[in-house]
Amino acid sequence: MSDVGEVFEIAPDDFARRFSMRPAKLMWLLGAGVSAAAGIQTAWDMIWRFKRELYVTQRKVSKQALSDLSSPAIRATLDAFIAESDILPKPGAPEEYSALFEATYPQEQDRRSYIDHMIRGMKPTQGHLALAALLKASHSHIVWTTNFDHLLADACARTFETTAALNTAALDGSVLAGEFISEQQWPIEVKLHGDFRSRRLKNTSEELRHQDAQFRRQLVDACRRFGLIIAGYSGRDDSVMDALEEAVAEPGGFPNGLFWLHRGDHPPLDRVQRLLERARDSGVEAGVVRIDNFDEAMIDLLRLLPELDTTQLRAEGQDRRRFSPAPGPTGRKSWPILRLNAVAVTRPTQCRRVVCQIGGAKEVRDAVEAAESNLLVARTQNGILGFGTDDEFKRVFGQFGITEFGIATFEDRRLRYDSQERGLLRRALVQAIARRRGMDVRLRGTSDLLTPQSPRDAAWQGLRDIVGQINGKVPKNSDITWKEGLGLRLDWANEQLWLLLEPRIIFEGGSEETKAATADFARERTARRYNQTLDKLIDYWTRCVAGEGLRTFEIGDGVDAVFEVERRSAHSWAAKP
């Protein structure tokens, strides 16, 4: 266990052991993040879509021009637009989601239609099926959720082989939730914001603010009997957070703990941190548990529990989408239908593994930074994984009492999603490419940015031939410089890793106030890059990053990362009927 600011972090393996000793004494609170793997938009995804809808209708521009909501330039434009509003919260505010939803679709029936369309045809994920297995085995009894979807109900129907097993309480029958709990009519799902099939949905500031008092009281009362695990929920709406804070303030709240499953390296919202801090001050066992995703976290929790029916879970794991690789083009008349911005990667199979008495990911990063080390490392349940010399690993982590010093093998299952292992491989590959090609690196979440160190060098003439000038200053903002560059991230498809290339304009300097200016500049430079130019850019950058024997360190001892990146990007082909 480690202290993350004022919030304690509990290692995932530690949490799994705690859970195994008291699963039935812990309730669940699920947010939109648990359904993301099923393809349902998260609140974060919906925020950007609402911003775009408002921008398109108020500024009277084409929606197609804002189709790529992952583009930093487009996001900067939308944020600048929202920031100008006198009635909407500033970008990033906790109430942003509900306010934008209400502003975009003021009528409840339109909001319900939006949700209905969003979740139609979605199927439960492995995480939902794992939770259903826990419910069937009576290892869990109560699930509270802010989600509108029916994924848990569908998972229970498959696992129990009947739709009658799960008792669901939604807004149209708030009294039923308390009745179910008092009469122990397990298992129970309580929909705090409503069911998409219900006449009442709560998804705006006004609706959330006036959440049914009796419903909220039932949550608070239940928190005096059970502990709570929170997953996929950011803590952005006042109604649920008010109830959790009230439960913490009451004597005897959360007798079996309050655990917040949190994805990513960034800290939870300030309000969440304050909640957990107050819980610990009140003597509650509380903390953040960092996870890679809900599906993997749930599967890890099942390992120590007996008598589980995992038939549907195993079937879901085997039921993978099958497709045939497209044949390569053979001549001038056999070009593929669609050229992709992905190149195949041959990766290292092993890395260094160190087990020692150190905390979570933050403590590992701090140790590397404090030692001014060049190690590339990732904190996982199995220990510290990384690349670098043996002497450097021992120098950095020796002070924490190394108990194991060996080799770890990368498992394919851990590379299928954005895991710590995949992040480690991405950083190692990006560093190898940058070192060989003379490029600067800027690390950014799951996608890293590369730019030429010396843009005037003759080595970049090929890029100049395609786009002209490749660096300079933003007009009327001389403190902001720009370069042609490349965004890189890893993804998994067709049973292997792929490197995805995104040619882009990368800025240095500026502030929140200049985001709109840089967004306009980037859009102006790239607006006329149609298929032919984009094809040349993808071809150029593919050749730039490609190569055999791409090494991260070029070291003589320890474990180095060695990659091979293909010289031809992926493509699609006409499907045979």
N, C-alpha and C positions, 0 to 999 in steps of 0.2 A: 504494500500500500504506500502511496506517495502523496505528497501535498502539492496540488496544482493551484498556485495562488492561495486562495482561501478555501478551495474545494478539494476534497480528497479524491484520489483516483485509485480504483480497485482493479488490479490486474484481471484480465478475462479468465485465466485459469483459476485464480482465487475465487472469483465470483461463481464459477461453475461448481466448485466444491461446496460453497455456501448454499447455493441453490439446491444441490442434491440432498442436503440434509433437511430442507423444509419447503419443498416445492408447493405443497397444498396450502401453505400459510402465506403465500405470496400471490397477490392479484397482478393483473397486467393492465397497463394503460397504453394503447396503441395510437400512433399518429400516422400521418400520410406517408412517412418514410418507409413503413413496413410494406406498403403496397407498390412502392416504386419499381421493384423488380418485375411486377406483373404488367408494367407499362402504364400504370396510372400516374398522372401528373402529380408531383408534389406541390405543396404550397408555393415553394420557390419557383417552380416552373410556371404555375398559374399566375404568379405576380408579373412575370415578364410578358405573358400573353395579354393580361389585362392592360398593362402599360401600352402595349402595341395597339390594342383595339382603340384605346382612348386617343392615342397619337394619330392613328390613321383617320379616324372619324373627325377629329377636331382640326387637324392640319390639312385634311383632304389630300393625302398622299397615297401612293400605291402600297398595298400590303406586301406585294412581292418584293419591294425594295427593302423591306425589313424582315425578310423570311428567315434569315439566320440569326436567331436570338442568342446563339452562343458567341456571336461576334462582339468583342469588346467595344468596337466603334459604334455598333448599333445600340448596345446597352448604355453607352455613355450618352448617346442622343436621347434615348428614352428617359434616362435619369434626369438629364438637364431639363427636359420637358416637364416632368413631374415636379421637379424642384421649383418651377415657376408658379405652380398652383397655390392659391391662397386657401384652398379647402382640403387638399389631400396632404397626408403626412409626408415628411421628407423621406427620400429613399433610404431603406434600411431600418425604418422605425418599426417597433414591434407590432403596431396596429396597421401596418401597410397592407397586408393581405386582405383583411376584412374590409378596409376602406376602399381599396381598389375594386374588389368584387362588387360592392354596393354601388360604386360610381359607374362601373361598366354595365351592370345589369340591375337596375333599381327594383324591378318586379320579381317577387319570389318565384313565380312560375317560370320565369326565364332562367333564374339561377338553378332551379330544379332540372330544367331541360338541359342546361349546360352540364351539370353533374351526371345526369342520366346518359347523355351522349359520351361523356368521358369514360365511364366505367363499363359501357355496354360491351359484352363479349369477352371481358377479362376473366382470367382463370387464376385460381389460388397458386401461390408459389410454394417452394419447399418450406419456407418459414411458416406460412399459414398451416400447412399440413403437419409440420412438427408440433405446432401449438395445439392443433386438433388431437394429435396423438396424446399430448399431455392431458388434455381435457377428458379424453376417453378413459385414460388410466387413472383418473381422479388425482393426478399429480398437480392439476390446476383446476380452479372452480369458477373464477370470475374474470372476465375480460371487459374493461371499459375502453371505449374507443371514440375518437373524434371523427372517424372516417364514415363516409356515407355508403361505401361499397359493401358488397355481400360476400367478399372473398373468404372470410372466416366461416361464415355459414355454409358456403359451398364446400370448404375443406372439411367441415364437420359432417356434412351430408355424405361425402365420399368415405370418410373414416368410420363413421358410425353406421353407414349403409342405411340411413334414414334421415329425413328432414325434421323429424319430431324430437330429436335428442337435445338440440340447443334451444334454450329459452332466451328469446331476444326481447329486450325492453327498449322502446324508442320513445320519442316525444309524445306520441299519441296516447301512451299509456304509462306515464311516469310513475304511477303508484305501483305498477307491477314490479319494477326493479326492487323496491324494498320488500315486497311480498316474496319474490323469488329468493332473496337473500335470507330473510328471516325464516322461511320454511326450508331452506337449504335445497332448493330445487336446482341442483347443479346438472350441467354447466350453464353459466349465464353469460350472455353478451349484452352490455348496456351501451347504447349509442347516444352519446352525450349531445351530439349536434344533429341527430336525426338520421333516419334511413332514407335513401334516395327514393324509395317507394312511398314514403310517408308524405302526408300533406304539409308537414312542417319541417323545414330545414333551417338550421341556424348557422349562418355563414357570413354575416355582416356584423359591423360594430354594434348596431342597435340590437340585433338578435342575440349576439353573444353576451352583450352587457346585461340583458334581461333574461338570462338563462333561467329556466324554471327553478325556483327556490327549493322545491321539494326534491327535485332531481339532484341538485348540488348537495343538499343535506344528506341524501343517501350515500353519496360518495364520501363525504366527510365521516359519516358514521361507519362506513365499511373500513375506512382507513384506521379506525380505532381497534378493529378486530384483526386486520390483516396487514402484512407488509405490501409494498407496491414496487413493481418493475415497470419503468417507463421506456418505451422504445419507439423510435420514428417520430417523436413529437418534439417540436422546437420550444414550446412554451410561449407562443406568441399571443394567444388570446387570453383576456383577463378572466373569463368565467372559470375555466379549469384551474388556472394558476391561483385564483382567489380561493378556490376550494382546497387546493393542496396546502396553501399557506395557512388556512384556517385549521386544517387537520394537524399540521405541525404545531400550531399554537395550543391545541387542546392536550390535556394530560393523557398520556398513554397512546398518543398517535404513532402509527407505523410500528407496532411492537415487533415486527419481524424484518424491519429495514425498509429503506427507500433507496432504490438503485436506478440511476439514470443511464441507460445505454446510449452512447453518443458516438457518432461516426465522424472521423476526421481528426486532424491535429489541432484545429482551432478550438477555443474554449466555448462552452455553452453560453447562452445569453446571460447577461448580468443578473436578470431576475431569477434564472435557474440557479446560478451560483449562490445567490443570497438565500434561496430556499434551502439548498443543501447545507449551507453553512449554519442556518438557524436550526435545522434538524439535528445536526451534530452537536450544536450547543445545548440542545434539549435532551441529549443522550440517545438520540436515534442513530442506529447504524446506517449511515448514508454516504453516498459517493458516486462519482462518475465511473462508468465502465466503458472503456473505448473499444469499439467493435469495427470490423471491416464492413459488414452489412448484416441485416437482420437474418437472412437465410442461413448464413454460416454460423452466426451466433446461436441460433436456435438448435441447429444440428449439434453444435458443441455441447449444449446443455443436456442433450439426450444421452450422451455417452455413459454417464454414471447412474442412469435411472433404469430400474428393472421393469419387466412386464409391460413393454410398450408395443403397441400394434403399429409398426412402421411400414405396413404393406403398401399403402398409398404413397408414402414418402419415397420408398424405393422405386415404385413404378414411375413416379414423376422424374426421378433422377435418370431413369433409363429412357424416358420418352423424349429424346432430343430431336430437334429438327434436323432432317437429313437433306443434303443437297450435293450435287456433283460439281467439282471444279470445272471452270470454263477452259476449253482448249486454248492454247496460245495462238496468236495470229500467225498465219503462214505466208502471207503475201499482201500485195497492195489492195486486193479486193476482199480481204478477209479480216478487216479491222473489227475489233470488238464494238458492241453497241455502246458501252459506257466505260470510259477509263476512270479508275478509282485513284484516290490519293493515298493508297496503302501499299507498302512494300513489305515483303516477307522478311522475317528476322530469324536467324538461327542464334539461339541464346546459350549462355553457359548453363550447365546442369547443376553446378554445385557452388557453394559459397562458404565462408568461414562461419562457424557457430560458436558463440561464447555464452556461457551461463554464469551469472554472478549475482551478487546481492545489490541490485540497483532497481530503481523504480520503473516508471513507465516511459513512454516515448519522449516526454519532455526532459526527463532526467538524463536519458541517453544522449539526446541532442546537446544538452548543456555540458555534459562531460566531454564530448568531442570538441565543442567550441572552446571550452575552458582550456583544453590541452592544445588548442590551435592545431588540430590534427586534420589530415586530408582523408581520413577514413570515410567510406560511404557505408552507412549502417541503417538498419531498420529494427524496431522493437516488435517482437512477435511473442505469442504464447510459448514458443519453443526456445526463447532466448533472444540474444542479439545476433542478427544475421548481417553479413557485410562483406566488403572487399577491401583489401589493403594488406600491408605487410604484417607478419606475425608479431614482430617487435612493437609495431605501432598499436596493435590491439592490446598487447600486454601492458604497454605504457599507459594507455588511456583507461583501461578497465581493471588493471591489476589492483588498484586501490579499493575496489568493491568486492574483493575476494572471489576470484575466478574458481569455480568448482568443476566446470567442463570446458574443454577447449578442443573443438573437433570440426567436422565438416557436416553441412546440411545439404540435402538434395531438394531442388525445387520440384514441387508436385504440380502437375497440370491443373488439378482442381483448384489450387490456390492462385492460379494465373488467369482463370476464366473471368475474374471480376477484379475490381480495383483494390487489390489487397496490398498489404505492406510489402510482400515479396515482389509483386509486379511494380510497385513504386520504386523499390530498390533497383530492379533491373532497368527501369526507365532512366533513372538518374545516372546509372553506370553507363548506359548506351549513349545518352546525351553528352556526358563528359568525354567519352571516347571519340565521338564525332567532332565535338568542339576542339579537342586537343589536336586531332589530325588535320582539321580544315582551318584552324586559326580563327575560331569564333568565340564570342562572349556568350555566356549563359545567364539566363535569368529564370530562376525556379519559380513556378506558379502552380500550386495545387497539383492537378493531374496532367497539366500540359506545360511544358517548358519552352522558353523562347530563346532562339539563337540569332545572333547578328554578326556580320563580319567585323573582326577586330580592326582591320585596315581596309576600309571600303575602296580606297584609291589603288590598292594593290592590283597588279595585272591578273591575279588569279580570279578576280571577280568580273572580268571583262564580259564573260558569257552572260552574266546577269544584267550588266549594263546594256548589252545588245538587245535584250528582251524588253526591259522597262525604262531604259534611259538612265537618268540620275538615280543613284541608289542611297543617297544620304543627303542631309541638309538641315535647315532650320525651318520651323513652321512660320509662315508669313504672319506678321504682326505679333508674333510671340517668339522673339529671338532667344528666349531662355529655354525653349523646348526644341530639342533636336530629334530627328527621325532617321531611321534606316530601314531599308528593305530587309526583311528577316523571315524567320520560319518558326512556326509553332509545331512542336513534336509531342505526341503521346502514344502510348501503347494500347492496343486492344486485342481481343482474342476472337478468332473466327476460323472455321474449318480446321479445328484442332491444332492451332498454332498461334504464335504471337505475330502481330502486324504493327509496323510503325506507320502512324498516320501523319501526313505532311499537310501543313496549312500555311501557304505563303501569305504574308501579312506585313503591314507597316507597324514598326515598333518604335515607341516614343521614349524619350528620356527627359525627365523634368516635368514641370507643370503641376497642376493642383486640381481640386474639385471644380474650381471656377473655370478652368480651361478645358474641361473634358469635351464640351460641345465643339470647341474649336479644333481639337485634335480629331474628333470623330468626323467633322466635316472635311478636314484635310485628307484623312484616310479614305473616306468615301469618294472624294473627287479624284484621288490618284488611282483608285481601283475600279471606278465605275465603268470604264471602257475596256476592261480586261475580259473580253468575251472568250468563247471556247478556244479559238486558235492560240490566243495569248496565254490562257490558263494552261492549255496543253503543253506549251513550251516551258512555262514556269514549273509545272509538275515534273516534266522531263529533266529540267535543269537541276532542281533540288533533289530529285531521285538520284541522279548521277553524283551529286555533291555528297550525299550521305552514304551512298553505297560503298561497299568494299568488304574485303576479307581481312581477318585478323585485326579487327578494330578493338584495341585494348584500352581499358580505362586508365591503367597506371604504368604499364611497361615495367613491372617489378620482377626481381629475381627470386624472391621468396614470398611466402604467404599465398594468398588466393587472389588472382587477378580476374577480371571479367573480360572475356573475349567473345566478340560478336561477328556475325556475317550478315550484311544487309544486301538484299538482292538488287540488281541493277535495273529491273523492269517492274513497274508498278502493276498492281492487280487490275483486272478488268472483268466485265460481265459479258455474257454471250446469250444469244437467243435460246430460251428454254425449249426443249423438244416436247411436243404434246404427248 
